[in-house]
Amino acid sequence: MKISVSILNEINNYKESIKKVNESKSDYIHLDIMDSSFTEKSSFIIDDFKNIEFDKKVDVHLMSNNLDKLIDEYSLFNPEIISFHYEVGNTRKYIEKIKEKGIKVGLAINPDTDLNEVKDYLNDIDILLIMSVIPGKGGQSYISSVTNKIKEAKKLQKEYRFLIEVDGGINDKTIKEISDFADIFVSGSYITNSSNYNEKIDNLKKC
């Protein structure tokens, strides 16, 4: 089990939060990038990360229709993963664009997107990022109906080579029902609203 700590600019001091993640037991730092083209809200722009060091593997989640620009920008961080949303379209194009940069490809799907829609891409991606909340803001509750989709994705791992990442509403209670079915868990406010990041990360890993 790997934990990726989600950073949104809704956090009062995101730079301090990034520093705490760097010093924590987290496996990844998850950057939620929104420009209001795919979600109602916007978040970071590339300049927000000037002079910031990332000591953890960077897990970039692009919630945007402007993928050509953002993939080029965030690839400069040498991230471990760049994920984009299947719902944007031109899926094959963006898989190849990320691969060409030597970065792992994550394909994100919304809670209401059927797994069958993305089966044709599962051999070509590294990560299937299953959203368990509606993309756009932190602090939402886990959508329990997504659990079945996560279990279905686990079965598909026998046929395809990809890791399962789950993002949204992950805490020490919700993780219990899916801990055996995913590889990477993205947790935001459960960790970043705490004064002790390692305690919360340990709570998740114990589950």
C-alpha positions in Angstrom: 0.0 0.0 0.0 1.3 3.4 -1.0 0.0 6.8 0.3 -0.1 9.9 -1.8 -0.8 13.1 0.1 -3.0 15.5 -1.9 -2.2 19.2 -2.0 -4.8 21.7 -3.0 -4.3 25.5 -2.8 -7.4 25.5 -0.5 -4.9 24.8 2.2 -4.0 28.0 4.0 -0.3 27.6 3.6 0.3 25.0 0.8 4.1 25.6 0.9 4.2 24.6 4.5 2.0 21.6 3.8 4.4 20.5 1.0 7.3 20.8 3.5 5.4 18.6 6.0 4.8 16.0 3.3 8.5 16.1 2.3 9.3 15.3 5.9 6.6 12.6 6.3 6.3 8.9 5.6 4.2 9.6 2.5 5.2 7.7 -0.6 4.1 10.4 -3.0 3.0 14.0 -3.1 -0.2 14.4 -5.2 -0.6 17.8 -6.9 -4.2 18.5 -7.9 -4.0 20.9 -10.9 -7.3 22.6 -12.0 -7.8 25.6 -14.3 -11.6 25.7 -14.3 -11.8 24.2 -17.8 -12.7 20.7 -16.5 -13.9 21.6 -13.0 -15.7 24.6 -11.6 -12.7 25.6 -9.5 -9.1 26.4 -10.4 -6.1 25.6 -8.3 -2.4 26.0 -8.9 -0.5 27.5 -11.8 3.0 26.4 -12.5 4.5 29.6 -11.0 3.1 28.6 -7.6 5.8 25.9 -7.4 8.8 28.1 -8.1 11.7 27.5 -5.7 9.8 24.6 -4.0 11.7 21.4 -3.6 9.9 18.0 -3.8 11.7 15.3 -1.8 8.9 12.8 -2.5 7.9 11.3 -5.8 5.6 13.7 -7.5 2.1 12.5 -8.6 0.5 15.1 -10.9 -3.3 14.9 -11.4 -4.4 17.2 -14.2 -8.1 18.1 -14.1 -8.1 20.2 -17.2 -9.0 20.3 -20.9 -5.7 22.1 -21.7 -3.6 19.1 -21.5 -0.9 19.9 -24.1 0.2 23.0 -22.2 0.0 21.4 -18.7 1.8 18.2 -19.6 4.6 20.2 -21.0 4.8 22.4 -17.9 4.6 19.8 -15.2 6.9 17.3 -16.9 9.6 19.8 -16.0 9.2 18.6 -12.4 10.3 15.1 -13.5 7.3 13.6 -11.8 6.8 9.9 -11.3 3.2 10.1 -12.7 1.1 12.4 -14.7 -2.6 11.5 -14.7 -5.2 13.0 -17.0 -9.0 12.4 -17.3 -10.4 10.0 -19.9 -13.5 12.3 -20.1 -11.4 15.0 -21.8 -11.1 12.9 -25.0 -8.1 12.3 -27.3 -7.0 9.7 -24.8 -4.5 7.9 -27.1 -2.8 11.2 -28.0 -2.1 12.1 -24.3 -1.0 8.7 -23.3 1.7 8.9 -26.0 2.6 12.5 -25.1 3.3 11.5 -21.5 5.1 8.3 -22.5 7.4 10.3 -24.8 8.6 12.3 -21.8 9.6 9.1 -19.9 6.9 9.6 -17.3 4.4 7.0 -16.0 0.9 7.5 -17.5 -2.1 7.7 -15.2 -5.6 7.6 -16.7 -8.2 9.1 -14.4 -11.9 8.3 -14.5 -14.8 10.0 -12.8 -17.2 8.2 -10.4 -19.8 7.8 -13.1 -17.5 6.5 -15.9 -17.9 2.8 -16.6 -14.7 0.7 -16.6 -15.7 -0.8 -19.9 -15.1 2.6 -21.6 -11.4 2.5 -20.8 -10.5 -1.2 -21.4 -8.9 -0.5 -24.7 -6.3 1.7 -22.9 -5.4 -0.5 -20.0 -2.5 -2.2 -21.7 -0.9 1.2 -22.4 -1.1 2.9 -19.0 0.7 2.5 -15.8 -2.0 3.8 -13.4 -5.7 3.7 -13.4 -6.8 6.6 -11.2 -10.4 5.9 -9.9 -12.1 9.0 -8.6 -14.2 8.3 -5.5 -15.5 11.9 -5.3 -16.6 14.4 -8.0 -13.4 16.2 -9.2 -13.0 19.8 -8.2 -12.6 20.3 -4.5 -11.2 18.7 -1.4 -13.0 17.5 1.7 -15.7 15.6 0.0 -17.2 12.3 1.3 -16.3 9.0 -0.3 -18.9 7.8 -2.9 -19.6 4.3 -1.7 -20.9 3.1 -5.0 -17.4 3.4 -6.4 -16.3 0.4 -4.3 -17.6 -2.1 -6.8 -15.7 -0.4 -9.6 -12.5 -0.6 -7.6 -13.1 -4.3 -7.0 -13.8 -4.8 -10.8 -10.6 -3.0 -11.6 -8.7 -5.4 -9.3 -10.0 -8.4 -11.3 -8.7 -6.7 -14.5 -5.2 -6.6 -13.1 -4.9 -10.3 -13.8 -5.2 -9.5 -17.5 -3.6 -6.1 -17.8 -0.5 -4.4 -16.2 -1.5 -1.3 -14.3 -1.7 -0.1 -10.7 -5.0 1.1 -9.1 -5.0 4.5 -7.5 -8.1 5.8 -5.6 -8.6 9.5 -5.0 -11.3 11.1 -2.9 -12.7 10.9 0.7 -9.9 8.5 1.9 -9.6 8.3 5.6 -9.1 5.6 8.3 -12.7 4.5 7.9 -13.3 4.5 4.2 -10.0 2.9 3.3 -11.0 -0.3 5.2 -13.5 -1.5 2.6 -11.0 -1.0 -0.3 -7.6 -1.6 1.2 -7.2 -5.0 -0.5 -8.2 -3.7 -3.9 -6.0 -0.8 -4.7 -2.3 0.0 -4.7 -2.1 3.8 -4.1 -4.4 5.8 -1.9 -4.7 9.5 -2.3 -5.6 11.3 0.9 -5.9 15.1 1.3 -7.7 16.8 4.1 -7.6 13.8 6.4 -3.9 14.2 6.5 -3.3 17.9 5.8 -5.9 19.1 8.4 -3.9 17.3 11.0 -1.0 18.6 13.1 0.7 15.1 12.8 0.9 13.9 9.2 2.8 10.7 10.1 0.2 9.6 12.6 -2.5 9.9 9.9 -0.4 8.1 7.4 0.3 5.3 9.9 -3.5 5.1 10.6 -4.1 4.5 6.9 -1.4 1.9 6.4 -2.6 0.0 9.5 -5.9 -0.6 7.7 
